[in-house]
């Protein structure tokens, strides 16, 4: 069983774009698998690409707001965990 670490929360979700903006409380690296804990059901997604201030980044840090494409609907304040 893998352990998880809280890495942030959903700051905003754009349903029409399938895009979530996350407010990070931990370090996030492209290629990591995120665990979204949503009231409608948890899901996992590997982060292939993320953007900070409209720039593609491979690493983001606490305090950053990152945009990612997601495959399911999310809600603001949903916690986001990274698999360690």
PDB file with one MODEL, atoms N, CA, C and O in Angstrom:
MODEL        1
ATOM      1  N   UNK A   1       0.847  -1.191   0.000  1.00  0.00           N
ATOM      2  CA  UNK A   1       0.000   0.000   0.000  1.00  0.00           C
ATOM      3  C   UNK A   1       0.882   1.240   0.000  1.00  0.00           C
ATOM      4  O   UNK A   1       1.814   1.337   0.798  1.00  0.00           O
ATOM      5  N   UNK A   2       0.597   2.186  -0.886  1.00  0.00           N
ATOM      6  CA  UNK A   2       1.405   3.395  -0.969  1.00  0.00           C
ATOM      7  C   UNK A   2       0.876   4.450  -0.002  1.00  0.00           C
ATOM      8  O   UNK A   2      -0.311   4.485   0.323  1.00  0.00           O
ATOM      9  N   UNK A   3       1.775   5.292   0.439  1.00  0.00           N
ATOM     10  CA  UNK A   3       1.363   6.379   1.325  1.00  0.00           C
ATOM     11  C   UNK A   3       1.061   7.622   0.490  1.00  0.00           C
ATOM     12  O   UNK A   3       1.494   7.744  -0.656  1.00  0.00           O
ATOM     13  N   UNK A   4       0.319   8.525   1.087  1.00  0.00           N
ATOM     14  CA  UNK A   4      -0.057   9.755   0.393  1.00  0.00           C
ATOM     15  C   UNK A   4       0.266  10.961   1.258  1.00  0.00           C
ATOM     16  O   UNK A   4       0.319  10.883   2.485  1.00  0.00           O
ATOM     17  N   UNK A   5       0.479  12.078   0.574  1.00  0.00           N
ATOM     18  CA  UNK A   5       0.768  13.336   1.247  1.00  0.00           C
ATOM     19  C   UNK A   5      -0.133  14.415   0.653  1.00  0.00           C
ATOM     20  O   UNK A   5      -0.257  14.531  -0.566  1.00  0.00           O
ATOM     21  N   UNK A   6      -0.753  15.196   1.518  1.00  0.00           N
ATOM     22  CA  UNK A   6      -1.577  16.312   1.049  1.00  0.00           C
ATOM     23  C   UNK A   6      -0.677  17.298   0.311  1.00  0.00           C
ATOM     24  O   UNK A   6       0.344  17.740   0.839  1.00  0.00           O
ATOM     25  N   UNK A   7      -1.070  17.638  -0.919  1.00  0.00           N
ATOM     26  CA  UNK A   7      -0.259  18.541  -1.731  1.00  0.00           C
ATOM     27  C   UNK A   7      -1.005  19.836  -2.043  1.00  0.00           C
ATOM     28  O   UNK A   7      -0.406  20.793  -2.533  1.00  0.00           O
ATOM     29  N   UNK A   8      -2.322  19.873  -1.758  1.00  0.00           N
ATOM     30  CA  UNK A   8      -3.071  21.098  -2.003  1.00  0.00           C
ATOM     31  C   UNK A   8      -4.560  20.838  -2.075  1.00  0.00           C
ATOM     32  O   UNK A   8      -5.062  19.818  -1.603  1.00  0.00           O
ATOM     33  N   UNK A   9      -5.256  21.795  -2.684  1.00  0.00           N
ATOM     34  CA  UNK A   9      -6.698  21.678  -2.841  1.00  0.00           C
ATOM     35  C   UNK A   9      -7.110  22.312  -4.153  1.00  0.00           C
ATOM     36  O   UNK A   9      -6.386  23.119  -4.737  1.00  0.00           O
ATOM     37  N   UNK A  10      -8.297  21.922  -4.599  1.00  0.00           N
ATOM     38  CA  UNK A  10      -8.848  22.516  -5.817  1.00  0.00           C
ATOM     39  C   UNK A  10      -9.269  23.945  -5.481  1.00  0.00           C
ATOM     40  O   UNK A  10     -10.117  24.169  -4.617  1.00  0.00           O
ATOM     41  N   UNK A  11      -8.664  24.902  -6.174  1.00  0.00           N
ATOM     42  CA  UNK A  11      -8.992  26.309  -5.981  1.00  0.00           C
ATOM     43  C   UNK A  11     -10.191  26.683  -6.848  1.00  0.00           C
ATOM     44  O   UNK A  11     -11.086  27.407  -6.414  1.00  0.00           O
ATOM     45  N   UNK A  12     -10.191  26.175  -8.084  1.00  0.00           N
ATOM     46  CA  UNK A  12     -11.303  26.438  -8.998  1.00  0.00           C
ATOM     47  C   UNK A  12     -11.342  25.339 -10.050  1.00  0.00           C
ATOM     48  O   UNK A  12     -10.308  24.783 -10.420  1.00  0.00           O
ATOM     49  N   UNK A  13     -12.536  25.032 -10.524  1.00  0.00           N
ATOM     50  CA  UNK A  13     -12.699  24.020 -11.565  1.00  0.00           C
ATOM     51  C   UNK A  13     -13.532  24.612 -12.686  1.00  0.00           C
ATOM     52  O   UNK A  13     -14.599  25.176 -12.446  1.00  0.00           O
ATOM     53  N   UNK A  14     -13.035  24.481 -13.926  1.00  0.00           N
ATOM     54  CA  UNK A  14     -13.747  24.940 -15.107  1.00  0.00           C
ATOM     55  C   UNK A  14     -14.307  23.728 -15.837  1.00  0.00           C
ATOM     56  O   UNK A  14     -13.575  23.030 -16.539  1.00  0.00           O
ATOM     57  N   UNK A  15     -15.587  23.479 -15.676  1.00  0.00           N
ATOM     58  CA  UNK A  15     -16.234  22.315 -16.254  1.00  0.00           C
ATOM     59  C   UNK A  15     -16.149  22.316 -17.777  1.00  0.00           C
ATOM     60  O   UNK A  15     -15.921  21.269 -18.383  1.00  0.00           O
ATOM     61  N   UNK A  16     -16.329  23.479 -18.399  1.00  0.00           N
ATOM     62  CA  UNK A  16     -16.322  23.546 -19.864  1.00  0.00           C
ATOM     63  C   UNK A  16     -14.950  23.241 -20.465  1.00  0.00           C
ATOM     64  O   UNK A  16     -14.857  22.863 -21.633  1.00  0.00           O
ATOM     65  N   UNK A  17     -13.897  23.399 -19.683  1.00  0.00           N
ATOM     66  CA  UNK A  17     -12.535  23.144 -20.164  1.00  0.00           C
ATOM     67  C   UNK A  17     -11.942  21.861 -19.598  1.00  0.00           C
ATOM     68  O   UNK A  17     -10.900  21.398 -20.062  1.00  0.00           O
ATOM     69  N   UNK A  18     -12.607  21.281 -18.592  1.00  0.00           N
ATOM     70  CA  UNK A  18     -12.031  20.118 -17.915  1.00  0.00           C
ATOM     71  C   UNK A  18     -10.716  20.465 -17.246  1.00  0.00           C
ATOM     72  O   UNK A  18      -9.788  19.657 -17.209  1.00  0.00           O
ATOM     73  N   UNK A  19     -10.648  21.686 -16.714  1.00  0.00           N
ATOM     74  CA  UNK A  19      -9.415  22.223 -16.150  1.00  0.00           C
ATOM     75  C   UNK A  19      -9.606  22.536 -14.677  1.00  0.00           C
ATOM     76  O   UNK A  19     -10.589  23.164 -14.284  1.00  0.00           O
ATOM     77  N   UNK A  20      -8.663  22.096 -13.874  1.00  0.00           N
ATOM     78  CA  UNK A  20      -8.680  22.408 -12.447  1.00  0.00           C
ATOM     79  C   UNK A  20      -7.477  23.283 -12.118  1.00  0.00           C
ATOM     80  O   UNK A  20      -6.380  23.077 -12.637  1.00  0.00           O
ATOM     81  N   UNK A  21      -7.698  24.248 -11.261  1.00  0.00           N
ATOM     82  CA  UNK A  21      -6.613  25.062 -10.735  1.00  0.00           C
ATOM     83  C   UNK A  21      -6.429  24.661  -9.290  1.00  0.00           C
ATOM     84  O   UNK A  21      -7.364  24.703  -8.491  1.00  0.00           O
ATOM     85  N   UNK A  22      -5.212  24.272  -8.969  1.00  0.00           N
ATOM     86  CA  UNK A  22      -4.894  23.805  -7.633  1.00  0.00           C
ATOM     87  C   UNK A  22      -4.069  24.838  -6.898  1.00  0.00           C
ATOM     88  O   UNK A  22      -3.177  25.457  -7.478  1.00  0.00           O
ATOM     89  N   UNK A  23      -4.361  25.024  -5.630  1.00  0.00           N
ATOM     90  CA  UNK A  23      -3.534  25.838  -4.749  1.00  0.00           C
ATOM     91  C   UNK A  23      -2.655  24.848  -3.984  1.00  0.00           C
ATOM     92  O   UNK A  23      -3.154  24.029  -3.212  1.00  0.00           O
ATOM     93  N   UNK A  24      -1.352  24.933  -4.205  1.00  0.00           N
ATOM     94  CA  UNK A  24      -0.448  23.944  -3.638  1.00  0.00           C
ATOM     95  C   UNK A  24       0.014  24.297  -2.228  1.00  0.00           C
ATOM     96  O   UNK A  24       0.297  25.450  -1.902  1.00  0.00           O
ATOM     97  N   UNK A  25       0.078  23.251  -1.410  1.00  0.00           N
ATOM     98  CA  UNK A  25       0.653  23.375  -0.069  1.00  0.00           C
ATOM     99  C   UNK A  25       1.908  22.504   0.018  1.00  0.00           C
ATOM    100  O   UNK A  25       2.573  22.459   1.053  1.00  0.00           O
ATOM    101  N   UNK A  26       2.218  21.823  -1.066  1.00  0.00           N
ATOM    102  CA  UNK A  26       3.400  20.968  -1.143  1.00  0.00           C
ATOM    103  C   UNK A  26       3.966  20.996  -2.546  1.00  0.00           C
ATOM    104  O   UNK A  26       3.372  21.578  -3.453  1.00  0.00           O
ATOM    105  N   UNK A  27       5.110  20.370  -2.721  1.00  0.00           N
ATOM    106  CA  UNK A  27       5.804  20.322  -4.011  1.00  0.00           C
ATOM    107  C   UNK A  27       5.127  19.312  -4.926  1.00  0.00           C
ATOM    108  O   UNK A  27       4.733  18.231  -4.489  1.00  0.00           O
ATOM    109  N   UNK A  28       4.995  19.674  -6.204  1.00  0.00           N
ATOM    110  CA  UNK A  28       4.370  18.817  -7.202  1.00  0.00           C
ATOM    111  C   UNK A  28       5.291  18.731  -8.411  1.00  0.00           C
ATOM    112  O   UNK A  28       5.790  19.746  -8.897  1.00  0.00           O
ATOM    113  N   UNK A  29       5.512  17.502  -8.894  1.00  0.00           N
ATOM    114  CA  UNK A  29       6.403  17.260 -10.026  1.00  0.00           C
ATOM    115  C   UNK A  29       5.609  16.551 -11.120  1.00  0.00           C
ATOM    116  O   UNK A  29       4.868  15.608 -10.844  1.00  0.00           O
ATOM    117  N   UNK A  30       5.765  17.007 -12.356  1.00  0.00           N
ATOM    118  CA  UNK A  30       5.106  16.341 -13.484  1.00  0.00           C
ATOM    119  C   UNK A  30       5.492  14.867 -13.481  1.00  0.00           C
ATOM    120  O   UNK A  30       6.650  14.516 -13.255  1.00  0.00           O
ATOM    121  N   UNK A  31       4.506  14.011 -13.735  1.00  0.00           N
ATOM    122  CA  UNK A  31       4.726  12.577 -13.707  1.00  0.00           C
ATOM    123  C   UNK A  31       4.216  11.916 -12.435  1.00  0.00           C
ATOM    124  O   UNK A  31       4.050  10.697 -12.387  1.00  0.00           O
ATOM    125  N   UNK A  32       3.967  12.725 -11.396  1.00  0.00           N
ATOM    126  CA  UNK A  32       3.424  12.164 -10.164  1.00  0.00           C
ATOM    127  C   UNK A  32       1.942  11.844 -10.344  1.00  0.00           C
ATOM    128  O   UNK A  32       1.266  12.429 -11.190  1.00  0.00           O
ATOM    129  N   UNK A  33       1.454  10.918  -9.543  1.00  0.00           N
ATOM    130  CA  UNK A  33       0.043  10.557  -9.563  1.00  0.00           C
ATOM    131  C   UNK A  33      -0.669  11.253  -8.420  1.00  0.00           C
ATOM    132  O   UNK A  33      -0.268  11.155  -7.261  1.00  0.00           O
ATOM    133  N   UNK A  34      -1.739  11.962  -8.771  1.00  0.00           N
ATOM    134  CA  UNK A  34      -2.537  12.664  -7.775  1.00  0.00           C
ATOM    135  C   UNK A  34      -3.776  11.856  -7.433  1.00  0.00           C
ATOM    136  O   UNK A  34      -4.315  11.126  -8.265  1.00  0.00           O
ATOM    137  N   UNK A  35      -4.212  12.001  -6.200  1.00  0.00           N
ATOM    138  CA  UNK A  35      -5.446  11.382  -5.708  1.00  0.00           C
ATOM    139  C   UNK A  35      -6.379  12.520  -5.329  1.00  0.00           C
ATOM    140  O   UNK A  35      -6.127  13.249  -4.369  1.00  0.00           O
ATOM    141  N   UNK A  36      -7.447  12.667  -6.082  1.00  0.00           N
ATOM    142  CA  UNK A  36      -8.452  13.694  -5.818  1.00  0.00           C
ATOM    143  C   UNK A  36      -9.546  13.071  -4.966  1.00  0.00           C
ATOM    144  O   UNK A  36     -10.126  12.051  -5.339  1.00  0.00           O
ATOM    145  N   UNK A  37      -9.827  13.683  -3.823  1.00  0.00           N
ATOM    146  CA  UNK A  37     -10.865  13.165  -2.931  1.00  0.00           C
ATOM    147  C   UNK A  37     -12.077  14.083  -3.036  1.00  0.00           C
ATOM    148  O   UNK A  37     -12.156  15.135  -2.402  1.00  0.00           O
ATOM    149  N   UNK A  38     -13.019  13.637  -3.866  1.00  0.00           N
ATOM    150  CA  UNK A  38     -14.211  14.411  -4.180  1.00  0.00           C
ATOM    151  C   UNK A  38     -15.420  13.733  -3.542  1.00  0.00           C
ATOM    152  O   UNK A  38     -15.449  12.505  -3.468  1.00  0.00           O
ATOM    153  N   UNK A  39     -16.423  14.490  -3.074  1.00  0.00           N
ATOM    154  CA  UNK A  39     -17.609  13.867  -2.475  1.00  0.00           C
ATOM    155  C   UNK A  39     -18.332  12.901  -3.414  1.00  0.00           C
ATOM    156  O   UNK A  39     -19.003  11.977  -2.955  1.00  0.00           O
ATOM    157  N   UNK A  40     -18.201  13.110  -4.720  1.00  0.00           N
ATOM    158  CA  UNK A  40     -18.864  12.238  -5.692  1.00  0.00           C
ATOM    159  C   UNK A  40     -18.045  10.996  -6.018  1.00  0.00           C
ATOM    160  O   UNK A  40     -18.508  10.129  -6.760  1.00  0.00           O
ATOM    161  N   UNK A  41     -16.850  10.899  -5.481  1.00  0.00           N
ATOM    162  CA  UNK A  41     -15.997   9.740  -5.735  1.00  0.00           C
ATOM    163  C   UNK A  41     -14.553  10.134  -5.956  1.00  0.00           C
ATOM    164  O   UNK A  41     -14.258  11.112  -6.644  1.00  0.00           O
ATOM    165  N   UNK A  42     -13.668   9.374  -5.374  1.00  0.00           N
ATOM    166  CA  UNK A  42     -12.235   9.616  -5.530  1.00  0.00           C
ATOM    167  C   UNK A  42     -11.778   9.165  -6.915  1.00  0.00           C
ATOM    168  O   UNK A  42     -12.369   8.269  -7.519  1.00  0.00           O
ATOM    169  N   UNK A  43     -10.722   9.797  -7.401  1.00  0.00           N
ATOM    170  CA  UNK A  43     -10.083   9.277  -8.600  1.00  0.00           C
ATOM    171  C   UNK A  43      -8.613   9.662  -8.612  1.00  0.00           C
ATOM    172  O   UNK A  43      -8.186  10.605  -7.946  1.00  0.00           O
ATOM    173  N   UNK A  44      -7.855   8.904  -9.388  1.00  0.00           N
ATOM    174  CA  UNK A  44      -6.414   9.088  -9.493  1.00  0.00           C
ATOM    175  C   UNK A  44      -6.080   9.547 -10.904  1.00  0.00           C
ATOM    176  O   UNK A  44      -6.721   9.142 -11.874  1.00  0.00           O
ATOM    177  N   UNK A  45      -5.071  10.395 -11.000  1.00  0.00           N
ATOM    178  CA  UNK A  45      -4.637  10.851 -12.318  1.00  0.00           C
ATOM    179  C   UNK A  45      -3.163  11.214 -12.266  1.00  0.00           C
ATOM    180  O   UNK A  45      -2.709  11.901 -11.351  1.00  0.00           O
ATOM    181  N   UNK A  46      -2.427  10.746 -13.256  1.00  0.00           N
ATOM    182  CA  UNK A  46      -1.021  11.120 -13.385  1.00  0.00           C
ATOM    183  C   UNK A  46      -0.946  12.466 -14.092  1.00  0.00           C
ATOM    184  O   UNK A  46      -1.633  12.691 -15.088  1.00  0.00           O
ATOM    185  N   UNK A  47      -0.124  13.342 -13.583  1.00  0.00           N
ATOM    186  CA  UNK A  47       0.019  14.689 -14.134  1.00  0.00           C
ATOM    187  C   UNK A  47       1.068  14.667 -15.240  1.00  0.00           C
ATOM    188  O   UNK A  47       2.265  14.533 -14.982  1.00  0.00           O
ATOM    189  N   UNK A  48       0.593  14.801 -16.477  1.00  0.00           N
ATOM    190  CA  UNK A  48       1.499  14.827 -17.616  1.00  0.00           C
ATOM    191  C   UNK A  48       2.054  16.227 -17.853  1.00  0.00           C
ATOM    192  O   UNK A  48       3.207  16.398 -18.250  1.00  0.00           O
ATOM    193  N   UNK A  49       1.211  17.222 -17.601  1.00  0.00           N
ATOM    194  CA  UNK A  49       1.604  18.613 -17.842  1.00  0.00           C
ATOM    195  C   UNK A  49       0.859  19.511 -16.873  1.00  0.00           C
ATOM    196  O   UNK A  49      -0.295  19.254 -16.531  1.00  0.00           O
ATOM    197  N   UNK A  50       1.525  20.559 -16.436  1.00  0.00           N
ATOM    198  CA  UNK A  50       0.872  21.549 -15.576  1.00  0.00           C
ATOM    199  C   UNK A  50       1.393  22.926 -15.958  1.00  0.00           C
ATOM    200  O   UNK A  50       2.484  23.076 -16.509  1.00  0.00           O
ATOM    201  N   UNK A  51       0.580  23.920 -15.645  1.00  0.00           N
ATOM    202  CA  UNK A  51       0.965  25.290 -15.969  1.00  0.00           C
ATOM    203  C   UNK A  51       0.920  26.162 -14.717  1.00  0.00           C
ATOM    204  O   UNK A  51       0.027  26.038 -13.879  1.00  0.00           O
ATOM    205  N   UNK A  52       1.895  27.031 -14.621  1.00  0.00           N
ATOM    206  CA  UNK A  52       1.957  28.057 -13.592  1.00  0.00           C
ATOM    207  C   UNK A  52       2.069  29.382 -14.329  1.00  0.00           C
ATOM    208  O   UNK A  52       3.012  29.587 -15.094  1.00  0.00           O
ATOM    209  N   UNK A  53       1.113  30.289 -14.106  1.00  0.00           N
ATOM    210  CA  UNK A  53       1.101  31.596 -14.775  1.00  0.00           C
ATOM    211  C   UNK A  53       1.226  31.436 -16.293  1.00  0.00           C
ATOM    212  O   UNK A  53       1.996  32.143 -16.942  1.00  0.00           O
ATOM    213  N   UNK A  54       0.449  30.485 -16.850  1.00  0.00           N
ATOM    214  CA  UNK A  54       0.394  30.221 -18.293  1.00  0.00           C
ATOM    215  C   UNK A  54       1.714  29.727 -18.887  1.00  0.00           C
ATOM    216  O   UNK A  54       1.908  29.793 -20.101  1.00  0.00           O
ATOM    217  N   UNK A  55       2.614  29.238 -18.048  1.00  0.00           N
ATOM    218  CA  UNK A  55       3.878  28.660 -18.507  1.00  0.00           C
ATOM    219  C   UNK A  55       3.909  27.188 -18.108  1.00  0.00           C
ATOM    220  O   UNK A  55       3.639  26.845 -16.957  1.00  0.00           O
ATOM    221  N   UNK A  56       4.239  26.322 -19.060  1.00  0.00           N
ATOM    222  CA  UNK A  56       4.354  24.898 -18.747  1.00  0.00           C
ATOM    223  C   UNK A  56       5.535  24.696 -17.812  1.00  0.00           C
ATOM    224  O   UNK A  56       6.642  25.165 -18.075  1.00  0.00           O
ATOM    225  N   UNK A  57       5.280  23.987 -16.713  1.00  0.00           N
ATOM    226  CA  UNK A  57       6.302  23.758 -15.693  1.00  0.00           C
ATOM    227  C   UNK A  57       6.410  22.262 -15.416  1.00  0.00           C
ATOM    228  O   UNK A  57       5.452  21.512 -15.605  1.00  0.00           O
ATOM    229  N   UNK A  58       7.574  21.847 -14.971  1.00  0.00           N
ATOM    230  CA  UNK A  58       7.774  20.453 -14.577  1.00  0.00           C
ATOM    231  C   UNK A  58       7.723  20.296 -13.065  1.00  0.00           C
ATOM    232  O   UNK A  58       7.465  19.207 -12.554  1.00  0.00           O
ATOM    233  N   UNK A  59       7.973  21.398 -12.349  1.00  0.00           N
ATOM    234  CA  UNK A  59       7.939  21.389 -10.889  1.00  0.00           C
ATOM    235  C   UNK A  59       7.195  22.635 -10.419  1.00  0.00           C
ATOM    236  O   UNK A  59       7.391  23.726 -10.953  1.00  0.00           O
ATOM    237  N   UNK A  60       6.337  22.459  -9.411  1.00  0.00           N
ATOM    238  CA  UNK A  60       5.638  23.592  -8.790  1.00  0.00           C
ATOM    239  C   UNK A  60       5.810  23.463  -7.285  1.00  0.00           C
ATOM    240  O   UNK A  60       6.025  22.368  -6.766  1.00  0.00           O
ATOM    241  N   UNK A  61       5.713  24.581  -6.596  1.00  0.00           N
ATOM    242  CA  UNK A  61       6.065  24.642  -5.181  1.00  0.00           C
ATOM    243  C   UNK A  61       4.902  25.163  -4.325  1.00  0.00           C
ATOM    244  O   UNK A  61       3.947  25.739  -4.846  1.00  0.00           O
ATOM    245  N   UNK A  62       4.999  24.952  -3.000  1.00  0.00           N
ATOM    246  CA  UNK A  62       3.951  25.467  -2.113  1.00  0.00           C
ATOM    247  C   UNK A  62       3.685  26.948  -2.378  1.00  0.00           C
ATOM    248  O   UNK A  62       4.609  27.748  -2.527  1.00  0.00           O
ATOM    249  N   UNK A  63       2.408  27.285  -2.431  1.00  0.00           N
ATOM    250  CA  UNK A  63       1.998  28.661  -2.707  1.00  0.00           C
ATOM    251  C   UNK A  63       1.674  28.902  -4.174  1.00  0.00           C
ATOM    252  O   UNK A  63       1.010  29.881  -4.513  1.00  0.00           O
ATOM    253  N   UNK A  64       2.143  28.010  -5.047  1.00  0.00           N
ATOM    254  CA  UNK A  64       1.840  28.142  -6.479  1.00  0.00           C
ATOM    255  C   UNK A  64       0.392  27.738  -6.746  1.00  0.00           C
ATOM    256  O   UNK A  64      -0.191  26.924  -6.030  1.00  0.00           O
ATOM    257  N   UNK A  65      -0.161  28.322  -7.781  1.00  0.00           N
ATOM    258  CA  UNK A  65      -1.458  27.920  -8.328  1.00  0.00           C
ATOM    259  C   UNK A  65      -1.158  27.284  -9.670  1.00  0.00           C
ATOM    260  O   UNK A  65      -0.598  27.934 -10.552  1.00  0.00           O
ATOM    261  N   UNK A  66      -1.522  26.024  -9.835  1.00  0.00           N
ATOM    262  CA  UNK A  66      -1.215  25.316 -11.071  1.00  0.00           C
ATOM    263  C   UNK A  66      -2.497  24.905 -11.774  1.00  0.00           C
ATOM    264  O   UNK A  66      -3.493  24.567 -11.134  1.00  0.00           O
ATOM    265  N   UNK A  67      -2.458  24.939 -13.085  1.00  0.00           N
ATOM    266  CA  UNK A  67      -3.577  24.491 -13.900  1.00  0.00           C
ATOM    267  C   UNK A  67      -3.261  23.142 -14.496  1.00  0.00           C
ATOM    268  O   UNK A  67      -2.175  22.929 -15.036  1.00  0.00           O
ATOM    269  N   UNK A  68      -4.221  22.221 -14.398  1.00  0.00           N
ATOM    270  CA  UNK A  68      -4.054  20.892 -14.982  1.00  0.00           C
ATOM    271  C   UNK A  68      -5.372  20.462 -15.625  1.00  0.00           C
ATOM    272  O   UNK A  68      -6.448  20.869 -15.188  1.00  0.00           O
ATOM    273  N   UNK A  69      -5.276  19.649 -16.650  1.00  0.00           N
ATOM    274  CA  UNK A  69      -6.468  19.035 -17.242  1.00  0.00           C
ATOM    275  C   UNK A  69      -6.797  17.798 -16.435  1.00  0.00           C
ATOM    276  O   UNK A  69      -5.911  17.017 -16.088  1.00  0.00           O
ATOM    277  N   UNK A  70      -8.083  17.620 -16.135  1.00  0.00           N
ATOM    278  CA  UNK A  70      -8.512  16.451 -15.362  1.00  0.00           C
ATOM    279  C   UNK A  70      -9.622  15.714 -16.104  1.00  0.00           C
ATOM    280  O   UNK A  70     -10.340  16.293 -16.919  1.00  0.00           O
ATOM    281  N   UNK A  71      -9.742  14.430 -15.803  1.00  0.00           N
ATOM    282  CA  UNK A  71     -10.689  13.587 -16.501  1.00  0.00           C
ATOM    283  C   UNK A  71     -12.043  13.464 -15.836  1.00  0.00           C
ATOM    284  O   UNK A  71     -12.932  12.799 -16.368  1.00  0.00           O
ATOM    285  N   UNK A  72     -12.221  14.094 -14.677  1.00  0.00           N
ATOM    286  CA  UNK A  72     -13.501  14.029 -13.979  1.00  0.00           C
ATOM    287  C   UNK A  72     -13.818  15.384 -13.363  1.00  0.00           C
ATOM    288  O   UNK A  72     -12.941  16.230 -13.185  1.00  0.00           O
ATOM    289  N   UNK A  73     -15.088  15.566 -13.045  1.00  0.00           N
ATOM    290  CA  UNK A  73     -15.542  16.808 -12.418  1.00  0.00           C
ATOM    291  C   UNK A  73     -15.023  16.898 -10.985  1.00  0.00           C
ATOM    292  O   UNK A  73     -15.026  15.913 -10.246  1.00  0.00           O
ATOM    293  N   UNK A  74     -14.582  18.082 -10.611  1.00  0.00           N
ATOM    294  CA  UNK A  74     -14.112  18.346  -9.248  1.00  0.00           C
ATOM    295  C   UNK A  74     -14.892  19.506  -8.661  1.00  0.00           C
ATOM    296  O   UNK A  74     -15.667  20.167  -9.352  1.00  0.00           O
ATOM    297  N   UNK A  75     -14.679  19.740  -7.391  1.00  0.00           N
ATOM    298  CA  UNK A  75     -15.328  20.849  -6.689  1.00  0.00           C
ATOM    299  C   UNK A  75     -14.266  21.654  -5.945  1.00  0.00           C
ATOM    300  O   UNK A  75     -13.245  21.116  -5.515  1.00  0.00           O
ATOM    301  N   UNK A  76     -14.526  22.945  -5.804  1.00  0.00           N
ATOM    302  CA  UNK A  76     -13.613  23.790  -5.042  1.00  0.00           C
ATOM    303  C   UNK A  76     -13.444  23.224  -3.644  1.00  0.00           C
ATOM    304  O   UNK A  76     -14.396  22.745  -3.028  1.00  0.00           O
ATOM    305  N   UNK A  77     -12.226  23.288  -3.160  1.00  0.00           N
ATOM    306  CA  UNK A  77     -11.808  22.829  -1.827  1.00  0.00           C
ATOM    307  C   UNK A  77     -11.637  21.314  -1.722  1.00  0.00           C
ATOM    308  O   UNK A  77     -11.318  20.815  -0.643  1.00  0.00           O
ATOM    309  N   UNK A  78     -11.841  20.564  -2.819  1.00  0.00           N
ATOM    310  CA  UNK A  78     -11.540  19.138  -2.762  1.00  0.00           C
ATOM    311  C   UNK A  78     -10.042  18.982  -2.434  1.00  0.00           C
ATOM    312  O   UNK A  78      -9.206  19.628  -3.066  1.00  0.00           O
ATOM    313  N   UNK A  79      -9.698  18.139  -1.462  1.00  0.00           N
ATOM    314  CA  UNK A  79      -8.287  17.922  -1.155  1.00  0.00           C
ATOM    315  C   UNK A  79      -7.605  17.101  -2.245  1.00  0.00           C
ATOM    316  O   UNK A  79      -8.221  16.244  -2.880  1.00  0.00           O
ATOM    317  N   UNK A  80      -6.342  17.379  -2.439  1.00  0.00           N
ATOM    318  CA  UNK A  80      -5.543  16.699  -3.467  1.00  0.00           C
ATOM    319  C   UNK A  80      -4.295  16.122  -2.783  1.00  0.00           C
ATOM    320  O   UNK A  80      -3.556  16.821  -2.089  1.00  0.00           O
ATOM    321  N   UNK A  81      -4.098  14.833  -3.007  1.00  0.00           N
ATOM    322  CA  UNK A  81      -2.963  14.137  -2.410  1.00  0.00           C
ATOM    323  C   UNK A  81      -2.053  13.635  -3.504  1.00  0.00           C
ATOM    324  O   UNK A  81      -2.500  13.352  -4.615  1.00  0.00           O
ATOM    325  N   UNK A  82      -0.754  13.522  -3.185  1.00  0.00           N
ATOM    326  CA  UNK A  82       0.201  12.939  -4.113  1.00  0.00           C
ATOM    327  C   UNK A  82       0.631  11.599  -3.526  1.00  0.00           C
ATOM    328  O   UNK A  82       0.839  11.470  -2.319  1.00  0.00           O
ATOM    329  N   UNK A  83       0.758  10.619  -4.392  1.00  0.00           N
ATOM    330  CA  UNK A  83       1.212   9.323  -3.935  1.00  0.00           C
ATOM    331  C   UNK A  83       2.711   9.358  -3.737  1.00  0.00           C
ATOM    332  O   UNK A  83       3.466   9.748  -4.627  1.00  0.00           O
ATOM    333  N   UNK A  84       3.130   8.942  -2.546  1.00  0.00           N
ATOM    334  CA  UNK A  84       4.565   8.973  -2.210  1.00  0.00           C
ATOM    335  C   UNK A  84       5.196   7.615  -2.425  1.00  0.00           C
ATOM    336  O   UNK A  84       6.393   7.447  -2.196  1.00  0.00           O
TER     337      UNK A  84
ENDMDL
END
